[in-house]
Protein backbone atom coordinates (compact mmCIF):
# COMPACT_ATOMS: atom_id res chain seq x y z
CA UNK A 1 0.00 0.00 0.00
CA UNK A 2 1.34 3.46 -0.87
CA UNK A 3 1.34 6.41 1.53
CA UNK A 4 -1.85 7.81 0.04
CA UNK A 5 -3.57 4.51 0.74
CA UNK A 6 -2.39 4.55 4.34
CA UNK A 7 -3.64 8.09 4.78
CA UNK A 8 -7.04 7.10 3.41
CA UNK A 9 -7.26 4.35 6.03
CA UNK A 10 -6.75 6.98 8.72
CA UNK A 11 -9.34 9.25 7.09
CA UNK A 12 -11.83 6.38 7.17
CA UNK A 13 -11.11 5.86 10.88
CA UNK A 14 -11.95 9.46 11.84
CA UNK A 15 -15.66 8.61 12.04
CA UNK A 16 -14.98 5.70 14.41
CA UNK A 17 -12.89 8.02 16.57
CA UNK A 18 -15.54 10.76 16.36
CA UNK A 19 -12.92 13.27 15.25
CA UNK A 20 -12.75 16.00 12.64
CA UNK A 21 -8.98 15.58 12.28
CA UNK A 22 -6.01 13.81 13.81
CA UNK A 23 -2.65 15.41 14.62
CA UNK A 24 0.22 12.93 14.22
CA UNK A 25 3.34 13.84 16.19
CA UNK A 26 4.98 10.44 16.68
CA UNK A 27 7.85 10.53 14.18
CA UNK A 28 7.56 6.81 13.44
CA UNK A 29 3.90 7.29 12.56
CA UNK A 30 4.80 10.35 10.47
CA UNK A 31 7.24 8.20 8.52
CA UNK A 32 4.68 5.42 8.08
CA UNK A 33 2.11 7.84 6.65
CA UNK A 34 4.32 10.04 4.48
CA UNK A 35 7.79 8.53 4.04
CA UNK A 36 9.45 11.43 5.89
CA UNK A 37 12.40 10.66 8.18
CA UNK A 38 13.89 13.45 10.26
CA UNK A 39 13.85 14.99 13.71
CA UNK A 40 10.84 17.28 13.23
CA UNK A 41 7.61 16.65 11.39
CA UNK A 42 3.87 16.54 12.03
CA UNK A 43 0.90 15.42 9.98
CA UNK A 44 -2.69 16.62 10.15
CA UNK A 45 -5.18 14.13 8.69
CA UNK A 46 -8.71 15.35 8.01
CA UNK A 47 -11.51 14.16 5.73
CA UNK A 48 -10.00 16.24 2.94
CA UNK A 49 -6.62 14.51 3.14
CA UNK A 50 -3.30 15.09 4.87
CA UNK A 51 -0.87 17.96 5.38
CA UNK A 52 2.74 17.43 6.44
CA UNK A 53 4.36 20.24 8.44
CA UNK A 54 7.99 20.91 9.33
CA UNK A 55 10.53 23.70 9.73
CA UNK A 56 12.82 25.22 7.07
CA UNK A 57 15.67 22.77 7.76
CA UNK A 58 13.58 20.07 6.10
CA UNK A 59 12.28 21.98 3.08
CA UNK A 60 14.38 20.03 0.59
CA UNK A 61 14.18 16.71 2.44
CA UNK A 62 10.40 16.79 2.74
CA UNK A 63 10.04 17.68 -0.94
CA UNK A 64 12.14 14.62 -1.76
CA UNK A 65 10.58 12.13 0.65
CA UNK A 66 6.98 13.06 1.42
CA UNK A 67 4.26 11.49 -0.73
CA UNK A 68 0.51 11.40 -0.33
CA UNK A 69 0.31 14.65 1.65
CA UNK A 70 0.51 18.38 1.02
CA UNK A 71 3.64 20.02 2.46
CA UNK A 72 3.68 23.15 4.62
CA UNK A 73 6.94 24.64 5.87
CA UNK A 74 6.42 26.98 8.80
CA UNK A 75 8.61 29.94 9.68
CA UNK A 76 10.20 28.69 12.88
CA UNK A 77 7.49 27.17 15.07
CA UNK A 78 4.47 24.95 14.62
CA UNK A 79 2.21 27.66 15.99
CA UNK A 80 3.03 29.77 12.92
CA UNK A 81 0.93 27.50 10.68
CA UNK A 82 -1.09 24.98 12.69
CA UNK A 83 -3.87 27.30 13.97
CA UNK A 84 -4.59 28.58 10.46
CA UNK A 85 -4.61 25.08 9.02
CA UNK A 86 -6.96 23.77 11.72
CA UNK A 87 -9.27 26.76 11.24
CA UNK A 88 -9.36 26.26 7.46
CA UNK A 89 -10.42 22.65 7.99
CA UNK A 90 -13.20 23.69 10.37
CA UNK A 91 -11.98 21.31 13.07
CA UNK A 92 -13.99 21.17 16.27
CA UNK A 93 -12.50 17.95 17.69
CA UNK A 94 -8.81 17.24 17.09
CA UNK A 95 -7.25 13.92 18.04
CA UNK A 96 -3.76 13.89 19.54
CA UNK A 97 -1.46 10.95 20.24
CA UNK A 98 -1.24 10.25 23.95
CA UNK A 99 1.95 8.19 23.75
CA UNK A 100 4.05 10.86 22.02
CA UNK A 101 2.70 14.17 23.36
CA UNK A 102 4.11 15.61 26.58
CA UNK A 103 1.93 17.49 29.04
CA UNK A 104 3.75 20.71 28.10
CA UNK A 105 3.14 20.13 24.38
CA UNK A 106 -0.53 19.48 25.01
CA UNK A 107 -0.77 22.69 27.04
CA UNK A 108 0.82 24.57 24.14
CA UNK A 109 -1.75 23.10 21.73
CA UNK A 110 -4.61 24.11 24.01
CA UNK A 111 -3.27 27.66 24.03
CA UNK A 112 -2.66 27.95 20.28
CA UNK A 113 -5.87 26.16 19.22
CA UNK A 114 -8.37 28.09 21.31
CA UNK A 115 -11.88 26.71 20.92
CA UNK A 116 -10.73 23.34 19.55
CA UNK A 117 -11.41 20.27 21.69
CA UNK A 118 -8.36 18.03 22.00
CA UNK A 119 -9.17 14.33 22.23
CA UNK A 120 -6.54 11.84 23.39
CA UNK A 121 -6.14 8.80 21.14
CA UNK A 122 -4.20 5.59 21.72
CA UNK A 123 -2.79 3.34 18.99
CA UNK A 124 -4.73 5.06 16.21
CA UNK A 125 -1.94 4.33 13.72
CA UNK A 126 -0.13 1.58 15.61
CA UNK A 127 -3.10 -0.73 15.01
CA UNK A 128 -2.56 -0.26 11.26
CA UNK A 129 1.22 -0.58 11.48
CA UNK A 130 1.33 -3.96 13.21
CA UNK A 131 0.10 -5.91 10.15
CA UNK A 132 2.90 -5.69 7.62
CA UNK A 133 2.33 -5.11 3.93
CA UNK A 134 4.37 -7.28 1.50
CA UNK A 135 6.79 -4.41 0.81
CA UNK A 136 7.35 -4.00 4.54
CA UNK A 137 8.02 -7.71 4.97
CA UNK A 138 10.65 -7.55 2.25
CA UNK A 139 12.47 -4.75 4.06
CA UNK A 140 12.37 -6.73 7.29
CA UNK A 141 13.65 -9.81 5.44
CA UNK A 142 16.61 -7.77 4.17
CA UNK A 143 17.28 -6.41 7.66
CA UNK A 144 17.21 -9.99 8.95
CA UNK A 145 19.64 -11.11 6.26
CA UNK A 146 22.10 -8.37 7.18
CA UNK A 147 21.98 -9.40 10.83
CA UNK A 148 22.41 -13.09 9.97
CA UNK A 149 25.40 -12.28 7.78
CA UNK A 150 26.99 -10.11 10.48
CA UNK A 151 26.74 -13.00 12.94
CA UNK A 152 28.48 -15.33 10.49
CA UNK A 153 31.19 -12.74 9.85
CA UNK A 154 32.14 -12.07 13.47
CA UNK A 155 31.87 -15.56 14.91
CA UNK A 156 35.53 -16.42 14.34
CA UNK A 157 36.48 -13.21 16.19
CA UNK A 158 35.03 -14.53 19.45
CA UNK A 159 38.27 -15.60 21.09
CA UNK A 160 39.81 -15.12 24.55
CA UNK A 161 41.11 -11.58 25.09
CA UNK A 162 38.63 -9.82 22.81
CA UNK A 163 36.26 -7.42 24.56
CA UNK A 164 32.48 -7.25 24.49
CA UNK A 165 32.71 -3.69 23.16
CA UNK A 166 34.90 -4.77 20.24
CA UNK A 167 32.41 -7.41 19.12
CA UNK A 168 29.48 -5.00 19.55
CA UNK A 169 31.31 -2.51 17.31
CA UNK A 170 32.20 -5.22 14.80
CA UNK A 171 28.55 -6.26 14.55
CA UNK A 172 27.45 -2.68 13.93
CA UNK A 173 30.16 -2.03 11.34
CA UNK A 174 29.41 -5.30 9.54
CA UNK A 175 25.72 -4.47 9.21
CA UNK A 176 26.32 -0.90 8.10
CA UNK A 177 28.99 -1.86 5.56
CA UNK A 178 26.61 -4.46 4.12
CA UNK A 179 23.93 -1.83 3.52
CA UNK A 180 22.02 -1.21 6.75
CA UNK A 181 20.97 2.42 7.14
CA UNK A 182 21.18 2.06 10.94
CA UNK A 183 21.18 -0.52 13.71
CA UNK A 184 17.90 -1.44 15.36
CA UNK A 185 19.42 -0.72 18.78
CA UNK A 186 22.85 -0.67 20.41
CA UNK A 187 24.13 -4.25 20.13
CA UNK A 188 24.07 -6.29 23.32
CA UNK A 189 27.14 -8.47 23.90
CA UNK A 190 27.38 -10.17 27.29
CA UNK A 191 30.00 -12.71 28.30
CA UNK A 192 30.60 -14.96 31.28
CA UNK A 193 28.44 -13.97 34.25
CA UNK A 194 27.42 -10.80 32.39
CA UNK A 195 25.55 -12.83 29.80
CA UNK A 196 22.91 -13.36 32.50
CA UNK A 197 22.16 -9.61 32.44
CA UNK A 198 19.09 -9.57 30.19
CA UNK A 199 19.70 -6.06 28.81
CA UNK A 200 23.45 -5.83 29.27
CA UNK A 201 25.51 -2.92 27.93
CA UNK A 202 28.66 -4.16 26.21
CA UNK A 203 31.64 -3.57 28.49
CA UNK A 204 35.43 -3.73 28.47
CA UNK A 205 35.34 -7.28 29.85
CA UNK A 206 37.61 -9.62 27.89
CA UNK A 207 36.35 -13.03 26.85
CA UNK A 208 37.72 -16.04 28.69
CA UNK A 209 37.81 -19.71 27.83
CA UNK A 210 34.55 -21.34 28.90
CA UNK A 211 32.50 -18.14 28.61
CA UNK A 212 28.98 -18.09 27.28
CA UNK A 213 28.69 -15.12 24.90
CA UNK A 214 25.20 -13.76 24.27
CA UNK A 215 24.76 -11.40 21.30
CA UNK A 216 21.48 -9.54 20.67
CA UNK A 217 21.47 -7.13 17.71
CA UNK A 218 19.67 -6.06 14.57
CA UNK A 219 19.80 -3.94 11.43
CA UNK A 220 17.49 -1.34 9.91
CA UNK A 221 16.64 -1.23 6.22
CA UNK A 222 14.63 1.79 5.09
CA UNK A 223 13.64 2.18 8.74
CA UNK A 224 12.48 -1.42 9.27
CA UNK A 225 14.11 -3.46 12.05
CA UNK A 226 15.40 -6.94 12.60
CA UNK A 227 16.16 -8.45 16.01
CA UNK A 228 18.24 -11.60 16.53
CA UNK A 229 19.95 -13.25 19.50
CA UNK A 230 22.49 -16.04 19.38
CA UNK A 231 24.51 -17.54 22.23
CA UNK A 232 27.81 -19.41 21.80
CA UNK A 233 30.49 -20.75 24.14
CA UNK A 234 34.22 -20.09 23.87
CA UNK A 235 35.91 -23.45 24.11
CA UNK A 236 34.32 -26.77 24.94
CA UNK A 237 30.86 -26.48 26.50
CA UNK A 238 29.98 -28.08 29.81
CA UNK A 239 27.17 -30.60 30.07
CA UNK A 240 25.13 -28.02 31.99
CA UNK A 241 25.60 -25.38 29.28
CA UNK A 242 24.55 -27.86 26.60
CA UNK A 243 21.51 -28.92 28.62
CA UNK A 244 20.32 -25.37 29.24
CA UNK A 245 20.80 -24.53 25.57
CA UNK A 246 18.68 -27.52 24.57
CA UNK A 247 15.89 -26.38 26.94
CA UNK A 248 15.92 -22.86 25.48
CA UNK A 249 15.91 -24.23 21.93
CA UNK A 250 12.94 -26.51 22.71
CA UNK A 251 11.14 -23.58 24.35
CA UNK A 252 11.63 -21.44 21.28
CA UNK A 253 10.42 -24.23 18.99
CA UNK A 254 7.23 -24.54 21.03
CA UNK A 255 6.68 -20.78 20.91
CA UNK A 256 7.23 -20.59 17.15
CA UNK A 257 4.88 -23.51 16.48
CA UNK A 258 2.16 -21.81 18.55
CA UNK A 259 2.48 -18.48 16.71
CA UNK A 260 -0.43 -19.00 14.34
CA UNK A 261 -3.17 -16.70 13.05
CA UNK A 262 -5.77 -16.19 15.77
CA UNK A 263 -3.59 -17.41 18.62
CA UNK A 264 -3.93 -15.46 21.87
CA UNK A 265 -0.50 -14.05 22.66
CA UNK A 266 -0.55 -14.85 26.39
CA UNK A 267 -1.34 -18.45 25.48
CA UNK A 268 1.60 -18.58 23.07
CA UNK A 269 3.77 -17.27 25.89
CA UNK A 270 2.35 -19.89 28.27
CA UNK A 271 2.89 -22.73 25.78
CA UNK A 272 6.56 -21.88 25.44
CA UNK A 273 7.06 -21.04 29.10
CA UNK A 274 5.77 -24.48 30.14
CA UNK A 275 8.82 -26.10 28.53
CA UNK A 276 11.17 -24.05 30.70
CA UNK A 277 8.96 -24.56 33.75
CA UNK A 278 8.90 -28.33 33.28
CA UNK A 279 12.69 -28.36 33.00
CA UNK A 280 12.98 -26.60 36.37
CA UNK A 281 14.21 -23.23 35.11
CA UNK A 282 10.94 -21.26 35.21
CA UNK A 283 12.17 -18.66 37.70
CA UNK A 284 15.13 -17.79 35.46
CA UNK A 285 12.94 -16.74 32.48
CA UNK A 286 12.09 -13.22 33.62
CA UNK A 287 10.76 -11.56 30.47
CA UNK A 288 8.05 -12.03 27.88
CA UNK A 289 8.47 -14.47 25.02
CA UNK A 290 8.66 -11.73 22.38
CA UNK A 291 7.22 -8.69 20.66
CA UNK A 292 6.32 -7.24 17.31
CA UNK A 293 8.98 -5.59 15.12
CA UNK A 294 8.65 -3.08 12.30
CA UNK A 295 9.52 0.60 12.13
CA UNK A 296 9.94 0.34 15.91
CA UNK A 297 12.04 -2.38 17.49
CA UNK A 298 9.28 -3.00 20.03
CA UNK A 299 5.69 -2.73 18.81
CA UNK A 300 2.45 -4.67 18.92
CA UNK A 301 1.70 -7.49 19.38
CA UNK A 302 3.38 -8.65 22.59
CA UNK A 303 3.93 -12.14 23.99
CA UNK A 304 3.57 -11.89 27.77
CA UNK A 305 1.60 -13.40 30.63
CA UNK A 306 -0.84 -10.47 30.66
CA UNK A 307 -1.03 -9.75 26.92
CA UNK A 308 -4.50 -9.24 25.47
CA UNK A 309 -3.24 -9.36 21.86
CA UNK A 310 -4.30 -11.92 19.27
CA UNK A 311 -2.03 -12.78 16.36
CA UNK A 312 -3.04 -11.51 12.93
CA UNK A 313 -1.90 -12.54 9.48
CA UNK A 314 1.01 -10.25 8.61
CA UNK A 315 2.34 -9.77 12.14
CA UNK A 316 6.13 -10.00 12.42
CA UNK A 317 7.16 -11.03 15.92
CA UNK A 318 10.23 -12.13 17.83
CA UNK A 319 10.32 -15.41 19.72
CA UNK A 320 13.13 -15.11 22.26
CA UNK A 321 13.08 -17.30 25.36
CA UNK A 322 16.05 -17.30 27.69
CA UNK A 323 17.48 -18.89 30.83
CA UNK A 324 19.69 -16.70 33.00
CA UNK A 325 21.71 -18.25 35.85
CA UNK A 326 23.77 -15.75 37.86
CA UNK A 327 26.82 -17.95 38.47
CA UNK A 328 26.79 -19.57 35.03
CA UNK A 329 25.55 -16.99 32.52
CA UNK A 330 22.63 -16.54 30.19
CA UNK A 331 21.41 -18.31 27.07
CA UNK A 332 18.84 -16.70 24.77
CA UNK A 333 17.82 -17.65 21.24
CA UNK A 334 15.79 -15.19 19.17
CA UNK A 335 14.37 -15.18 15.66
CA UNK A 336 12.00 -12.94 13.73
CA UNK A 337 8.85 -14.79 12.68
CA UNK A 338 6.23 -13.88 10.09
CA UNK A 339 2.68 -15.00 10.92
CA UNK A 340 0.92 -16.38 7.83
CA UNK A 341 -2.25 -18.35 7.08
CA UNK A 342 -0.03 -21.33 6.26
CA UNK A 343 1.73 -21.08 9.64
CA UNK A 344 4.70 -19.29 11.20
CA UNK A 345 7.68 -18.55 8.95
CA UNK A 346 11.09 -18.07 10.58
CA UNK A 347 12.92 -15.32 8.71
CA UNK A 348 16.38 -15.96 10.17
CA UNK A 349 18.84 -18.49 8.78
CA UNK A 350 21.67 -18.08 11.31
CA UNK A 351 22.51 -21.51 12.78
CA UNK A 352 21.03 -22.35 16.18
CA UNK A 353 20.41 -26.12 16.22
CA UNK A 354 23.15 -26.68 18.81
CA UNK A 355 25.34 -24.69 21.19
CA UNK A 356 28.24 -23.62 18.98
CA UNK A 357 31.63 -24.24 20.62
CA UNK A 358 34.35 -21.89 19.40
N, C-alpha and C positions, 0 to 999 in steps of 0.2 A: 504493500500500500504506500502511495506517495504521501508527502506532507499534507497536501490539500485534502486527501482522503481522511487522514488522521484528524485534521481540523474539523471536517464535517461530522465526524463521530462525536466530537466534543460539542459542536453546535446542537446536534440531535439530543445530547444529554442535558442541555440547559433546561428543557421543560421538566425533566425528572427532578432536577435540582431546584426547580422553581426560581430560576435566576434569569436576569436580563443579559448578564455577561459574566465572564469569569476572567480574573486577573491571574496569570501564571507567572510566578516569580522563582520557582524552583528551576535552577539552570539546567538540570537534567531533563525536566519536562519541556523546557523551552527548546532544547536541542531535539527532543523527540518530535515536537510539533513542527519545527521550522528548519532544522538542520544547522542552526547557529551554535557555535561553540566559542565561548569567551567568558570573561569574568563579570560582564554586566549585560543583562538583556531581560526584557519582560514581554509578555504577549497578552493582549486583550482579545478574547474570543466572544463575539456576540452573534446574533442570528444573521447578521449581514457578512460574517466572515471574521478574519483575524488581522490584527495589526501588531507588528513587532516593533518594540521601542528600545533604543539604546543611546549612548552618548557619542560624541564626535570621534572618539578613538576607534570606534567600530563601524564608521561609515563605509569604508571600502570592504571590510570583512563581511559585514552583513549583506552588502550588495552581491558579494560573491557566493555566500552560503545560503541565505534565507530563500526558501521557496514556499509558495502557498499562502503567503501573508504579505500585506502591505508593510512598508518600512517607514518608520518615523524616527528621525534623529533629533533629539532634543538638545537645547543649548548647553546646559551643564547638569541639570537635575530633572528627575522624573516629573516633578511638579510643574515644570515648564510646559508640558504637553498633555499629561494624563487628564487633568480636569476638563480641558477642552474636548478631548476625545470622548470621555465618558458622557459629557453633556450632549455632544453631537449624536451619540447613539441612544440618547433618551433612556439612560440606565437608572432604574430605581433601586434594584437589588443587585449588588455586585458580589460574586463569590471570590474569596481569597483562600489561599492554601495554608492551612493551619500548621503544617509540618515545616514550612520554610519561611514563615513570616514572624519576625520578632514582635514583642509587645510594642517596642518603640516604633517599628515600621508600621504597625497597625494604627498606632496613635497618629502618626504622620498622615496616613491615608484618610483617617476620620477628619482631620483638620483640612486637608486639601480638597476632599470630596464632600463638602458640606451638603447635607440633604440626601446623600446616597446611603442606603442601608448596606453595611458590610455583612456578609454571611460566610461563616467559616465552613470550609469543605475539607473532607479527608479522602484521600486516594481517588480523587476525581479522574486524574490521568493515570495513576499507578495501576488502576484496575485494567486499563487498556494495555499498558506497557507489559504486563506480566506474560501475556500470550504472544509469543514471538512470530512475526511474519517470516516467510521463507528467506527473504533477504537478510533479516536479522540473524537467523540461524546460521547462515553462511558466514557472516562476520564472526559469530561466536566460534564456529568450527575453525576458522583461520586463527583466531586467538588461542584456541586450544592447541592447534598444531604447533604454533610458535612456542608455547609452554612445554609441550612434549619434547620438541627438538632441543630446547634449552636444557632440559633435564638430561637428555642423552649426551649432550655436549660436555656438561660439567661433571658427569659422574666419575670420570677417571681423575678428576682433580681433588676428590675427597680422600685425602691421605693425612696421616699424622703430621701435625705442625701447621697445617693450614687453618686459618681462622674462619669463624662463622661469617664475619663481615666480608671477607674476601669472596666466599662462595655466594653470598647475597648479592654482591656487586657483579660477580661473573654472570649470575642468572639474569640480572637486569640488563647488562650489556648484551648478552647473547640474544635476548628477546628483541631489544631495540635494533641491534644490527641486522636482525633477520626481517625487520619490517614493522614491528610493533610501534604504534604512535605513543605509547605510554605503558607503564605497568599498571596492573589492576590495583595494587597496593604495595607497600614496602615489603619485599620478600622476607619471610620468616625462615630463619635457619637456626635450629636449636640442636645442641650436641650434648652427649652425656646426660647428666642430671637435668640440664637445661632443656632438653627435648621434652620434658614433662610439663614445661610451662606452655599452656595452650596457645597463648598469644605472645610468644617470646619476641623480643627485639634482638636481632643479631648482634653479637658482642665480639670482644677481642679474644674470647676463649679459643685456644688451639685444639684441634681434634686430637684424640688419643686412641690408641689401639683398643678395640672393644666398644667404642662409643656407638650408640644409636645416633643417627643424624636425621632429623625431621626437617623437611623443606616444604614450605607452603608458599605458592607464588602464582602469578598469572600475568597475562599480557592483555593489552587493549588493542583492538583493531577498529578504526573508525568509531571509537568510543565504547565499543562492546567488549565485555570482560570475559576472561576465562579464570578458573580457580582450580588448582591441582595441588595435592599433597602426596609426596612419596617419602618413605622412611627406609633407610639402609643402615647397615652396620659396617664399621671399619674393622676388618679382620674377621676371623671366624666368629659366628654367632653362637651364643649359649643356647642350651635347650630351652631355657625359659624365654629368651628373646624370640626364638622360633615359634614357640607355643603361643605367645601373646600375639605375634604377627598373624598366625593362622586364625585366631579368634576374631581379630579385627577384620581380616579378609572375609571370613564367613559372615560376619555382621554386615559388612558392606554389601555382599552378594544378596543377603536377605532383604536389605533396604532397597536395592536397585530393583529386584524382582517385584517388590510390592508397589513400586512407583508407577502405577497404571492410571489411565484416565478414570476419574471419578473416585479415586482412593482418597480417604480422609487423611490429612497429613499427620495428625497425631497418632493414627493407627499405623501408618508407615513407620513412624518413629518407634512405636511400641513393638512392632514386628521385628525390627532390627535390634532394638535394645534388649529384647528377650534373649538373643544369642549371647550377648555379653553377660547378662544377668545369670543365665544358666551356667556359664563358664566360671562364675564367681568373681567377676571383675566389675559388676554393676556400679559400685560406688566410685570407680575411677573414670567413668564416662560422664563428664560433668557439663556437657553442652548438647545442644540439639543436633539431630542427625544431618541437617543441611538447610539450604536456603536457595531462593531463586537468584539467578544472575542475569545481567543484561547490561544496560547502560550504567547501572549501579552494581557494585560488587555484592551488595546485600539488598535484595528486594523480594517481593512476594513471589511465590508462596514460601512458607516456612515449615520445616519439619521440627516439631517440638512437642513436649507433653501436653501443652495447653493450646496448641494451634487449632484454629477453627477453619483453616483453609482446606479446600478440596482441589485435587489436581485436575488441571484442564489440558486438553490437547494443545500442544505448543508451548507449554511451560518448559523452561530450562532450569534445572535444579542441580545443586551439589548433593552428593551422598558421601559423608565424611565422618564415619565413626572413629573413635580413638580410645586407647587405654593409656593412662598416665600414672606411672608408679614412681613416687618421689626418689627412691634410692636406686632405681633402675633406668628410668627415662620414659619417654613417650613414644607411642607408635600410632600414627594416623594414616589412613589411606583415603584419598578424595578424588572423585571424578565428576565431570560435568555430564549430566544426563538429560536427554531430550525426551519428553513424554509424548508418545504418539498413540494413535488408535491401535497400531499393531503391537504396542508394548514399549517398554523403556529402551532407549538407544544410548549406549555409552559413547561419548564423543572422544574420549581420550584413548590413546594407543600406547602410552608409556607403560612398560612392563611393571607388573605388580603381583604376579602369581606366586611369588615366594619372596622371602626376605633376602634381598641381594647382599652378598658378603663381598666387600671390596678388599 
